[in-house]
Amino acid sequence: MKSSAMSPPEISGEPIARGSSCELYRMQNGRVLKLFQDHIPAFVVDIEKVKTEVVLQAGVDTLSVHTQVEHDGRHGLIFDQVDGPTILDELLRRPDDLVRLAAQFADAHTAVHACRTTNLPSLRDELQRTLLAVDHLSDAERVAVLERLASLDDGSAVCHGDFHPKNVILAEGKACVVDWLSATSGPPLADVAHTLLIVRHSKAAHFSPEDRSMIDSLREAFETAYRNAYVQRTGCSEAAIDQWYELLSKIMIAP
């Protein structure tokens, strides 16, 4: 992909949000600038822009993406602005609302999976590439996992690939899912299993010690409530989720 970066308007003040690879800045025109760290190359930003456009066309409720920009040697994207807390923000403020927030989280994920597309990379192909690149499996283990992967159901659902409570914004009575760099098309229960892995194992490195402690204390309850809500809403097989969870654990988590 060829970058089409343009110079953005001047930004000032502190970011309104920070992530592991980017910062968000409010702009004067009712939009936000997602400014990536300087080690993120332009082609990665291109990929996020294209994937965001694809999921919008598929019917996903997310922010419209506009211009790709460059600022002080860093690449970025300009999105529509949405005002509201993330589900994680709300969970840290109102831990007693965990079950309700987990249900909203499951509703948002169910809505994503209701959308279909063939214009994203295949989730199965992406997992195969990841599997071939990891170094914690023996050749025999790798072959066994590849065979198991081939035996599981495929699909054409939009799969987020990094669906966690910080990527779901609550605004105007509905959920807006953001950050589509890892999006694929495939079986939705693989995406659910990946979310369960994230909720259980993510490091929460960019939070204060107090927030990290609260996140750790809420992980198990949130994971259970989200899983129960997703199963209730979709009627999916819990055994199928477990199969994907076991497979993804072998690929993504070194012993």
Protein Blocks (a to p, Z undefined) as FASTA:
>chain_A
ZZfbdcddddedjdfbdcfkbccdddfkopacddddfklcfklmmmmmmmmmmmmmnopa
cdddfddddeehiacddddddedddfklmmmmmmmlmmmmmmmmmmmmmmmmmpccfkbc
cfklmmmmmmmmpckbcfklmmmmmmmmmmpccdfbdcehlacfklccceehiacdehjl
lgccddfklmmmmmmmmmmmmgolmbcfklmmmmmmmmmmmmmmmmmmmmmmnopafklm
mmmmmmmmmmmmcZZ
